[in-house]
Every structure is written in C-alpha cells, then in structure tokens.
C-alpha cells in the first residue's frame, strides 16, 4: 500500500509541475512589451545623442543608460526649467500629461492643452522627428500612471488611430 501511495504522490507532483509549466509558458507567450520599453526606445532613438541628451551632452537631463536609469531620471523629477517648476510640473508626473514637462516639450502642437509657455524654451527635438503616434504613446503612458513594467491598455487604439487614418466616420 505504501508503494502505491508513493507512486501516486510522484505522479501527482509530476502532473502538477507540467500543468504549472504549461500555464507559465502560455502566460509568457501572451505577454506584451512594457509600454515604458517603447517610450525608452523612442527617447533613445530621438533624444539620446551627444548633442542633446546623451551621456556626453552638456544638458543635465540624460536619456542614456539603462531603462531603469532613464525611468529614475524622469518620473516624479523636477525639471530644471524654473517656469515649469512654478507650474508644478515634473519631468513625468504619473497620471498628468499636462503637468509633465517631457510631454509639453515634445508636443509640437499634437495636443493643444500641453503647449509650452514663454519661459519654458523650445519644443524638442527642434524639428518634430518623433511621429505623432509615438508622441501620443508617451502621453498615454503618462496618463495611465507611467508604469515601468506594464503595458497600457489602449496601445492598439493608438496604433489604429494613427495608422488607420483616425476615427471612423459616423
């Protein structure tokens, strides 16, 4: 009787392990890229150059380094611009894109409520090299709380809007 019980325990353990492994594999297959990873790549491509926000640039805001480094330099950090500080801005203020200096600097007219004021400098990058879709992704990431490791829910809507020609006609 004892040998049968041992075999059952082993079989139960093995089956449970396979089920857990299968569930873990399915959950990994369904995972999407964290939205901040996409934001990080946008910043690396468009902003982290030697003359702008790279490691060797004179600008105090650096976009070089790991995702964690860049996240830590952005989220809930005061901008160096005094006018933006007086408005209550952070570089990235989770949940508040209108009070996130990053959005307002890279806005280039995409979102009328997020324009720059007189003493806040020029839009960045100087020529709007960042697509409207990517600027909206950054804005939505902040609106959804600027999570580091999660994907925001409406990335597909952003993709569809900017690649599909806007809203459907009524």
Secondary structure, 3 states (H helix, E strand, C coil): CHHHHHHHHHHHHHHHHHHHHHHHHHHHHCCCCCHHHHHHHHHHHHCCCCCCCCCCCCCCCCCCCCHHHHHHHHECCCCCCHHHHHHCCECECCCCHHHEHHHHHHCCCCCHHHCCCHHHCCCCCCCCCCCHHHHHHHHHHHHCCCCCCCCCCCHHHHHHHHHCCCCCCC
